[in-house]
């Protein structure tokens, strides 16, 4: 008698979390740039306005259906926290607008540079504003990265403003967001809701000259800007609940790597010797940074185990 093989085991929660987190970074790194590139005939500000509107609609329905309006009111909490959200709204709007502009205007390589250096910017902001200590390894990583960006400035004779704008806006966003420690999805709803009046006002001001309603394909893509914003965030949250910070730290480089490959191999953006030098410095810096982070994590784990 032939025995039926046992059914395959379902993925463990950690495996599922890893797949979810990886999917979120693949969407941010590959799918989102292709998506926004397909809207190249629409202005960046108009795309951001639609992104805000449809994110509020989608996330608002989801949050109200699953958690109720009380969860949103509790997230805002006080005038002080509302002020924090106003600042994060400004920062995330800047980040979205610059990134979409970069994609549409064939500056994806420079945008990827911004997200590569973002972890190092976070380290500096932690030192400057949170009194965090900088290890020798991280000091070396920041110095190497600064040399890479500096070489690009000298070669081009101009500051890579797209990269620095993305790195700084996202870095300060994470820093300020710590002051409002709420669920990321509810936080996204609050931020986009605060921006909703301006977004609707801009779209009404555009009137018939706007892209929406003239071409069905383009109009559908503009509506999909909402899911394209919310879905990767939800996937990331699923991953973040189970994965270690070290694993998430390594996965975060999937996004900018995808953007760089897309920009060079698919969209034919220039990748000069100056870019090669700058990116080489950034990658060396990230290798040093990651090695230092892993070493620190293992040391902390050993210390905690010894104390038990």
Phi, psi and omega in degrees: 000128181278126181277138176284127181297147180296146179298147179297142179290144175292150179303141177294163180298325179292320178297314178299321179296319179297316179298318180297314180295317178298318178299321180298317180288328176293322177295313179297324186272328185243308187290312181301313178300318178297319180299309182289330177296326179291346177257031186299337180277354180258138180295151183300319182294321179295321177298316179298320179299314178293323178301318179295310184301309186283337173291318177300316180298307184293307183292323179300315178298316181297314182291315181294326181286326185261332186234342178085163182296336181298327180294323180289316179297322179292327180294321179289311168072302187209170177297325179296315180292326175298320176298322177298316180294327177297319178293314181294328176297316178298318182291317181289328176295317176300314181298312180299315184295315180296317181296313181296318177301317181296318180296311183295328184259025174058047176237033184292327178299315179293325177297319179297324177301320180300318181282338173291320183274352182304317179301326180286326174297320178301321178298313180298317180295323177297321178291316186286322189246341183244007179057033177282147181275143181255116179289167179297321179298318181287326174299317179296318180298315180296319180296318180294317179297318178298322178296321179296313178295320179298321179296325178290322178297314181297316182293317183274339184072018180209154179282133176287077191295328178298310181299313182292323178297317180293315181296316183288317181296319180288323178295312179292327177301311179297322181295310183291325183298336177299335180285345178233077185284083179235168177307132184301323181292316177295321176300318177298320179297315180298314182296314180289328177294322177296329181272348186303314179303317179294320180295313179295320178300318180294317180293322176293323178295323177295322179057228182291344180279351179286167184282330187293133176093350181266328180226124186298319180299314180293321180296319178296319179298321179295322177295322181291351177300334177293302176301325180294340176272316188279320187300309180297329178294318179295318178299319179297319179299320178299317179292319185294337181287339186242334187271154176285160178296330178296315179296315178297323179297323178286321181294335184296342179277352177297318182301299181296332176296316177298319179297318179297313180296319177299311183301316185278311189275328184261314184263358174067030177288153183292139173227090187275177176298328177295318175298317182300317179295314181297313181293325177299317177297317181297316182293321176297317179299318180293325177296316178296315180299314181294316179300318179295319180295317179296317179299316180296319180296316180294321178296318179295322179295317179296320179296318180294321180293322180292331182283342183283000000 
